Amino acid sequence: GTVVAPRASELIHPISIAVDNNLTVEQIANAFTVYPSLSGSIAEVARQLHTVKRAEEQV
């Protein structure tokens, strides 16, 4: 994949760790991250995705 954004290097590292370790969205969502930070936004997005997925499974 490609990451194009201001300060993209702050996003690439946590994403590459997640990919390298085959982490699930749930594992990323439960990860401890520094807040506020750009890299912490990855875990926040994972939390939102995980919440949507759980809601869809209950329907």
N, CA, C and O atoms as a CHARMM CRD file, in Angstrom:
* protein
*
  236
    1    1 GLY  N      0.80900  -1.17100   0.00000 PROA 1      0.00000
    2    1 GLY  CA     0.00000   0.00000   0.00000 PROA 1      0.00000
    3    1 GLY  C      0.86400   1.25100   0.00000 PROA 1      0.00000
    4    1 GLY  O      2.08700   1.18500   0.12000 PROA 1      0.00000
    5    2 THR  N      0.22000   2.35700  -0.13300 PROA 2      0.00000
    6    2 THR  CA     0.89200   3.64200  -0.16700 PROA 2      0.00000
    7    2 THR  C      0.24400   4.58600   0.82700 PROA 2      0.00000
    8    2 THR  O     -0.98100   4.67000   0.91400 PROA 2      0.00000
    9    3 VAL  N      1.06900   5.29200   1.57100 PROA 3      0.00000
   10    3 VAL  CA     0.57800   6.30800   2.50300 PROA 3      0.00000
   11    3 VAL  C      1.06300   7.65300   1.99700 PROA 3      0.00000
   12    3 VAL  O      2.26700   7.90100   1.92500 PROA 3      0.00000
   13    4 VAL  N      0.12500   8.51900   1.64500 PROA 4      0.00000
   14    4 VAL  CA     0.45500   9.86000   1.18100 PROA 4      0.00000
   15    4 VAL  C     -0.28200  10.83900   2.08100 PROA 4      0.00000
   16    4 VAL  O     -1.50900  10.93100   2.04300 PROA 4      0.00000
   17    5 ALA  N      0.46800  11.56000   2.88100 PROA 5      0.00000
   18    5 ALA  CA    -0.12800  12.52300   3.80500 PROA 5      0.00000
   19    5 ALA  C      0.97800  13.37500   4.39700 PROA 5      0.00000
   20    5 ALA  O      2.14600  12.98400   4.39700 PROA 5      0.00000
   21    6 PRO  N      0.60400  14.54200   4.90300 PROA 6      0.00000
   22    6 PRO  CA     1.60400  15.29700   5.65700 PROA 6      0.00000
   23    6 PRO  C      2.06600  14.43000   6.83600 PROA 6      0.00000
   24    6 PRO  O      1.24300  13.79000   7.49000 PROA 6      0.00000
   25    7 ARG  N      3.33300  14.40700   7.10100 PROA 7      0.00000
   26    7 ARG  CA     3.92200  13.60200   8.18600 PROA 7      0.00000
   27    7 ARG  C      3.56900  12.11500   8.04700 PROA 7      0.00000
   28    7 ARG  O      3.28900  11.43700   9.03500 PROA 7      0.00000
   29    8 ALA  N      3.58700  11.63000   6.81800 PROA 8      0.00000
   30    8 ALA  CA     3.23200  10.23600   6.54100 PROA 8      0.00000
   31    8 ALA  C      4.11800   9.25700   7.29400 PROA 8      0.00000
   32    8 ALA  O      3.68300   8.15200   7.61700 PROA 8      0.00000
   33    9 SER  N      5.35500   9.64700   7.57700 PROA 9      0.00000
   34    9 SER  CA     6.26500   8.73800   8.28200 PROA 9      0.00000
   35    9 SER  C      5.72600   8.35400   9.65000 PROA 9      0.00000
   36    9 SER  O      6.03000   7.26900  10.14600 PROA 9      0.00000
   37   10 GLU  N      4.93200   9.22000  10.27100 PROA 10     0.00000
   38   10 GLU  CA     4.34100   8.89000  11.57000 PROA 10     0.00000
   39   10 GLU  C      3.26700   7.82000  11.44400 PROA 10     0.00000
   40   10 GLU  O      2.95900   7.14100  12.42300 PROA 10     0.00000
   41   11 LEU  N      2.70000   7.66100  10.27100 PROA 11     0.00000
   42   11 LEU  CA     1.67700   6.64500  10.04600 PROA 11     0.00000
   43   11 LEU  C      2.26700   5.33200   9.55400 PROA 11     0.00000
   44   11 LEU  O      1.74700   4.26000   9.86200 PROA 11     0.00000
   45   12 ILE  N      3.34200   5.41200   8.79700 PROA 12     0.00000
   46   12 ILE  CA     3.91800   4.22100   8.17400 PROA 12     0.00000
   47   12 ILE  C      4.44200   3.23000   9.21000 PROA 12     0.00000
   48   12 ILE  O      4.23100   2.02600   9.06600 PROA 12     0.00000
   49   13 HSD  N      5.11200   3.70700  10.23600 PROA 13     0.00000
   50   13 HSD  CA     5.71300   2.79900  11.22200 PROA 13     0.00000
   51   13 HSD  C      4.67600   1.92400  11.92300 PROA 13     0.00000
   52   13 HSD  O      4.82200   0.70200  11.89700 PROA 13     0.00000
   53   14 PRO  N      3.63300   2.48200  12.55200 PROA 14     0.00000
   54   14 PRO  CA     2.67100   1.58900  13.21400 PROA 14     0.00000
   55   14 PRO  C      1.92700   0.67600  12.24300 PROA 14     0.00000
   56   14 PRO  O      1.57600  -0.45000  12.59400 PROA 14     0.00000
   57   15 ILE  N      1.68700   1.15400  11.03300 PROA 15     0.00000
   58   15 ILE  CA     1.02500   0.30300  10.04000 PROA 15     0.00000
   59   15 ILE  C      1.93100  -0.85900   9.65200 PROA 15     0.00000
   60   15 ILE  O      1.46800  -1.99400   9.53600 PROA 15     0.00000
   61   16 SER  N      3.21800  -0.58600   9.45300 PROA 16     0.00000
   62   16 SER  CA     4.14000  -1.65900   9.06900 PROA 16     0.00000
   63   16 SER  C      4.29600  -2.68100  10.19100 PROA 16     0.00000
   64   16 SER  O      4.43100  -3.87400   9.91900 PROA 16     0.00000
   65   17 ILE  N      4.28100  -2.23700  11.43600 PROA 17     0.00000
   66   17 ILE  CA     4.34300  -3.17100  12.56700 PROA 17     0.00000
   67   17 ILE  C      3.10100  -4.05700  12.58000 PROA 17     0.00000
   68   17 ILE  O      3.20200  -5.26800  12.77900 PROA 17     0.00000
   69   18 ALA  N      1.93700  -3.46000  12.36900 PROA 18     0.00000
   70   18 ALA  CA     0.69300  -4.23000  12.35700 PROA 18     0.00000
   71   18 ALA  C      0.69500  -5.26600  11.23600 PROA 18     0.00000
   72   18 ALA  O      0.30600  -6.41400  11.45000 PROA 18     0.00000
   73   19 VAL  N      1.12700  -4.87100  10.05800 PROA 19     0.00000
   74   19 VAL  CA     1.16500  -5.79200   8.91600 PROA 19     0.00000
   75   19 VAL  C      2.18700  -6.89900   9.16000 PROA 19     0.00000
   76   19 VAL  O      1.90100  -8.07200   8.92300 PROA 19     0.00000
   77   20 ASP  N      3.37100  -6.53100   9.63000 PROA 20     0.00000
   78   20 ASP  CA     4.43800  -7.50300   9.86100 PROA 20     0.00000
   79   20 ASP  C      4.03600  -8.55500  10.89000 PROA 20     0.00000
   80   20 ASP  O      4.46300  -9.70700  10.80600 PROA 20     0.00000
   81   21 ASN  N      3.21300  -8.15500  11.86300 PROA 21     0.00000
   82   21 ASN  CA     2.79400  -9.07200  12.92300 PROA 21     0.00000
   83   21 ASN  C      1.40500  -9.66000  12.69300 PROA 21     0.00000
   84   21 ASN  O      0.84500 -10.30600  13.57800 PROA 21     0.00000
   85   22 ASN  N      0.85000  -9.43400  11.49500 PROA 22     0.00000
   86   22 ASN  CA    -0.47300  -9.97200  11.13900 PROA 22     0.00000
   87   22 ASN  C     -1.53600  -9.64400  12.18400 PROA 22     0.00000
   88   22 ASN  O     -2.34100 -10.50000  12.55000 PROA 22     0.00000
   89   23 LEU  N     -1.53300  -8.39900  12.66100 PROA 23     0.00000
   90   23 LEU  CA    -2.49400  -7.99400  13.68100 PROA 23     0.00000
   91   23 LEU  C     -3.88600  -7.83100  13.08600 PROA 23     0.00000
   92   23 LEU  O     -4.04200  -7.38800  11.94800 PROA 23     0.00000
   93   24 THR  N     -4.88600  -8.19300  13.86700 PROA 24     0.00000
   94   24 THR  CA    -6.27300  -7.99800  13.45300 PROA 24     0.00000
   95   24 THR  C     -6.70600  -6.58100  13.81800 PROA 24     0.00000
   96   24 THR  O     -6.02100  -5.88000  14.56200 PROA 24     0.00000
   97   25 VAL  N     -7.85200  -6.17500  13.28100 PROA 25     0.00000
   98   25 VAL  CA    -8.39800  -4.86100  13.63200 PROA 25     0.00000
   99   25 VAL  C     -8.64700  -4.80200  15.13600 PROA 25     0.00000
  100   25 VAL  O     -8.39200  -3.77700  15.76800 PROA 25     0.00000
  101   26 GLU  N     -9.14300  -5.89100  15.70900 PROA 26     0.00000
  102   26 GLU  CA    -9.40200  -5.92100  17.15300 PROA 26     0.00000
  103   26 GLU  C     -8.11300  -5.72700  17.94700 PROA 26     0.00000
  104   26 GLU  O     -8.10400  -4.98600  18.92900 PROA 26     0.00000
  105   27 GLN  N     -7.03300  -6.37400  17.54200 PROA 27     0.00000
  106   27 GLN  CA    -5.76200  -6.21700  18.24600 PROA 27     0.00000
  107   27 GLN  C     -5.24300  -4.78800  18.14400 PROA 27     0.00000
  108   27 GLN  O     -4.72000  -4.24800  19.11800 PROA 27     0.00000
  109   28 ILE  N     -5.38200  -4.17800  16.98400 PROA 28     0.00000
  110   28 ILE  CA    -4.95000  -2.79100  16.82600 PROA 28     0.00000
  111   28 ILE  C     -5.82900  -1.87800  17.67000 PROA 28     0.00000
  112   28 ILE  O     -5.33200  -0.94300  18.29800 PROA 28     0.00000
  113   29 ALA  N     -7.13200  -2.14400  17.68700 PROA 29     0.00000
  114   29 ALA  CA    -8.06300  -1.33400  18.47200 PROA 29     0.00000
  115   29 ALA  C     -7.73300  -1.38600  19.95700 PROA 29     0.00000
  116   29 ALA  O     -7.93000  -0.40200  20.67000 PROA 29     0.00000
  117   30 ASN  N     -7.23700  -2.52000  20.42500 PROA 30     0.00000
  118   30 ASN  CA    -6.92100  -2.68100  21.84600 PROA 30     0.00000
  119   30 ASN  C     -5.50700  -2.24500  22.20700 PROA 30     0.00000
  120   30 ASN  O     -5.11400  -2.31300  23.37100 PROA 30     0.00000
  121   31 ALA  N     -4.74800  -1.80300  21.22400 PROA 31     0.00000
  122   31 ALA  CA    -3.36000  -1.39500  21.47200 PROA 31     0.00000
  123   31 ALA  C     -3.30800  -0.06800  22.22700 PROA 31     0.00000
  124   31 ALA  O     -4.14700   0.81000  22.02800 PROA 31     0.00000
  125   32 PHE  N     -2.31800   0.05600  23.08700 PROA 32     0.00000
  126   32 PHE  CA    -2.07700   1.31500  23.79000 PROA 32     0.00000
  127   32 PHE  C     -1.33200   2.24900  22.85000 PROA 32     0.00000
  128   32 PHE  O     -0.31300   1.87100  22.27200 PROA 32     0.00000
  129   33 THR  N     -1.83600   3.45900  22.69600 PROA 33     0.00000
  130   33 THR  CA    -1.16800   4.44200  21.84200 PROA 33     0.00000
  131   33 THR  C     -1.06300   5.77000  22.57800 PROA 33     0.00000
  132   33 THR  O     -1.82200   6.04500  23.50600 PROA 33     0.00000
  133   34 VAL  N     -0.13200   6.56700  22.15700 PROA 34     0.00000
  134   34 VAL  CA     0.04500   7.89500  22.72500 PROA 34     0.00000
  135   34 VAL  C     -1.05600   8.79400  22.17900 PROA 34     0.00000
  136   34 VAL  O     -1.34700   8.77800  20.98300 PROA 34     0.00000
  137   35 TYR  N     -1.66000   9.57100  23.05700 PROA 35     0.00000
  138   35 TYR  CA    -2.72300  10.47800  22.63100 PROA 35     0.00000
  139   35 TYR  C     -2.43600  11.86300  23.14700 PROA 35     0.00000
  140   35 TYR  O     -2.06800  11.98200  24.31600 PROA 35     0.00000
  141   36 PRO  N     -2.56800  12.88900  22.39800 PROA 36     0.00000
  142   36 PRO  CA    -2.90000  12.89100  20.98300 PROA 36     0.00000
  143   36 PRO  C     -1.66100  12.68900  20.13900 PROA 36     0.00000
  144   36 PRO  O     -0.59000  13.19800  20.47100 PROA 36     0.00000
  145   37 SER  N     -1.79300  11.97000  19.08000 PROA 37     0.00000
  146   37 SER  CA    -0.70400  11.79600  18.11600 PROA 37     0.00000
  147   37 SER  C     -1.29500  11.34200  16.79400 PROA 37     0.00000
  148   37 SER  O     -2.39000  10.78100  16.74600 PROA 37     0.00000
  149   38 LEU  N     -0.57000  11.58700  15.74600 PROA 38     0.00000
  150   38 LEU  CA    -1.02600  11.15900  14.42900 PROA 38     0.00000
  151   38 LEU  C     -1.03900   9.63800  14.35300 PROA 38     0.00000
  152   38 LEU  O     -1.97500   9.05600  13.80500 PROA 38     0.00000
  153   39 SER  N     -0.01900   8.99200  14.89100 PROA 39     0.00000
  154   39 SER  CA     0.01800   7.52800  14.85700 PROA 39     0.00000
  155   39 SER  C     -1.07600   6.92300  15.73100 PROA 39     0.00000
  156   39 SER  O     -1.55200   5.82300  15.45000 PROA 39     0.00000
  157   40 GLY  N     -1.47800   7.62300  16.78100 PROA 40     0.00000
  158   40 GLY  CA    -2.56900   7.14800  17.62800 PROA 40     0.00000
  159   40 GLY  C     -3.90000   7.12000  16.89500 PROA 40     0.00000
  160   40 GLY  O     -4.82500   6.41700  17.30100 PROA 40     0.00000
  161   41 SER  N     -3.99400   7.88200  15.82000 PROA 41     0.00000
  162   41 SER  CA    -5.23500   7.89900  15.04400 PROA 41     0.00000
  163   41 SER  C     -5.49500   6.55300  14.37400 PROA 41     0.00000
  164   41 SER  O     -6.64100   6.22400  14.06900 PROA 41     0.00000
  165   42 ILE  N     -4.44800   5.78100  14.14500 PROA 42     0.00000
  166   42 ILE  CA    -4.61700   4.45000  13.54500 PROA 42     0.00000
  167   42 ILE  C     -5.40800   3.55100  14.48800 PROA 42     0.00000
  168   42 ILE  O     -6.32600   2.85300  14.05900 PROA 42     0.00000
  169   43 ALA  N     -5.05700   3.56700  15.76800 PROA 43     0.00000
  170   43 ALA  CA    -5.79400   2.76800  16.74800 PROA 43     0.00000
  171   43 ALA  C     -7.22600   3.27800  16.88100 PROA 43     0.00000
  172   43 ALA  O     -8.15200   2.48500  17.05100 PROA 43     0.00000
  173   44 GLU  N     -7.41300   4.58200  16.80500 PROA 44     0.00000
  174   44 GLU  CA    -8.76600   5.14200  16.89500 PROA 44     0.00000
  175   44 GLU  C     -9.62300   4.69200  15.72200 PROA 44     0.00000
  176   44 GLU  O    -10.79000   4.34700  15.90900 PROA 44     0.00000
  177   45 VAL  N     -9.06900   4.68900  14.53000 PROA 45     0.00000
  178   45 VAL  CA    -9.79900   4.20300  13.35400 PROA 45     0.00000
  179   45 VAL  C    -10.12300   2.72000  13.52100 PROA 45     0.00000
  180   45 VAL  O    -11.22500   2.28400  13.18900 PROA 45     0.00000
  181   46 ALA  N     -9.17600   1.95000  14.03200 PROA 46     0.00000
  182   46 ALA  CA    -9.41300   0.51900  14.26000 PROA 46     0.00000
  183   46 ALA  C    -10.53300   0.31700  15.27200 PROA 46     0.00000
  184   46 ALA  O    -11.35600  -0.58400  15.10800 PROA 46     0.00000
  185   47 ARG  N    -10.57600   1.14800  16.32200 PROA 47     0.00000
  186   47 ARG  CA   -11.65800   1.05000  17.31100 PROA 47     0.00000
  187   47 ARG  C    -13.01000   1.30500  16.65100 PROA 47     0.00000
  188   47 ARG  O    -13.98100   0.59800  16.92000 PROA 47     0.00000
  189   48 GLN  N    -13.06700   2.31300  15.78900 PROA 48     0.00000
  190   48 GLN  CA   -14.32000   2.62100  15.10500 PROA 48     0.00000
  191   48 GLN  C    -14.72000   1.49300  14.15700 PROA 48     0.00000
  192   48 GLN  O    -15.89400   1.13000  14.09600 PROA 48     0.00000
  193   49 LEU  N    -13.76700   0.93600  13.42100 PROA 49     0.00000
  194   49 LEU  CA   -14.05900  -0.19200  12.52900 PROA 49     0.00000
  195   49 LEU  C    -14.53400  -1.40300  13.31900 PROA 49     0.00000
  196   49 LEU  O    -15.47300  -2.08900  12.91400 PROA 49     0.00000
  197   50 HSD  N    -13.88600  -1.65900  14.43700 PROA 50     0.00000
  198   50 HSD  CA   -14.25100  -2.80600  15.27300 PROA 50     0.00000
  199   50 HSD  C    -15.66100  -2.63500  15.82900 PROA 50     0.00000
  200   50 HSD  O    -16.42500  -3.59800  15.89000 PROA 50     0.00000
  201   51 THR  N    -16.00800  -1.42400  16.23000 PROA 51     0.00000
  202   51 THR  CA   -17.34600  -1.14700  16.75500 PROA 51     0.00000
  203   51 THR  C    -18.40300  -1.36800  15.67600 PROA 51     0.00000
  204   51 THR  O    -19.44700  -1.96100  15.94800 PROA 51     0.00000
  205   52 VAL  N    -18.14800  -0.90200  14.47100 PROA 52     0.00000
  206   52 VAL  CA   -19.08200  -1.09200  13.35600 PROA 52     0.00000
  207   52 VAL  C    -19.22500  -2.57400  13.04600 PROA 52     0.00000
  208   52 VAL  O    -20.33700  -3.05500  12.82800 PROA 52     0.00000
  209   53 LYS  N    -18.11900  -3.30100  13.02500 PROA 53     0.00000
  210   53 LYS  CA   -18.15700  -4.73300  12.71900 PROA 53     0.00000
  211   53 LYS  C    -18.98200  -5.48400  13.76200 PROA 53     0.00000
  212   53 LYS  O    -19.79400  -6.34000  13.41300 PROA 53     0.00000
  213   54 ARG  N    -18.77700  -5.16700  15.03700 PROA 54     0.00000
  214   54 ARG  CA   -19.54200  -5.84100  16.09500 PROA 54     0.00000
  215   54 ARG  C    -21.02200  -5.52500  15.98200 PROA 54     0.00000
  216   54 ARG  O    -21.86000  -6.40100  16.19700 PROA 54     0.00000
  217   55 ALA  N    -21.35800  -4.27600  15.64400 PROA 55     0.00000
  218   55 ALA  CA   -22.76400  -3.89000  15.48900 PROA 55     0.00000
  219   55 ALA  C    -23.40700  -4.65100  14.32900 PROA 55     0.00000
  220   55 ALA  O    -24.55700  -5.07900  14.42900 PROA 55     0.00000
  221   56 GLU  N    -22.67600  -4.81800  13.24000 PROA 56     0.00000
  222   56 GLU  CA   -23.20100  -5.54900  12.08300 PROA 56     0.00000
  223   56 GLU  C    -23.40000  -7.02500  12.39900 PROA 56     0.00000
  224   56 GLU  O    -24.33400  -7.64600  11.89300 PROA 56     0.00000
  225   57 GLU  N    -22.53400  -7.59000  13.22600 PROA 57     0.00000
  226   57 GLU  CA   -22.64600  -9.00600  13.58500 PROA 57     0.00000
  227   57 GLU  C    -23.86700  -9.26700  14.45100 PROA 57     0.00000
  228   57 GLU  O    -24.39000 -10.38200  14.46200 PROA 57     0.00000
  229   58 GLN  N    -24.32600  -8.26000  15.17400 PROA 58     0.00000
  230   58 GLN  CA   -25.46900  -8.43000  16.06900 PROA 58     0.00000
  231   58 GLN  C    -26.80200  -8.32400  15.33600 PROA 58     0.00000
  232   58 GLN  O    -27.85100  -8.63800  15.89800 PROA 58     0.00000
  233   59 VAL  N    -26.76000  -7.88100  14.08300 PROA 59     0.00000
  234   59 VAL  CA   -28.00300  -7.71800  13.31000 PROA 59     0.00000
  235   59 VAL  C    -28.40800  -9.01700  12.68000 PROA 59     0.00000
  236   59 VAL  O    -29.42700  -9.07800  11.99200 PROA 59     0.00000
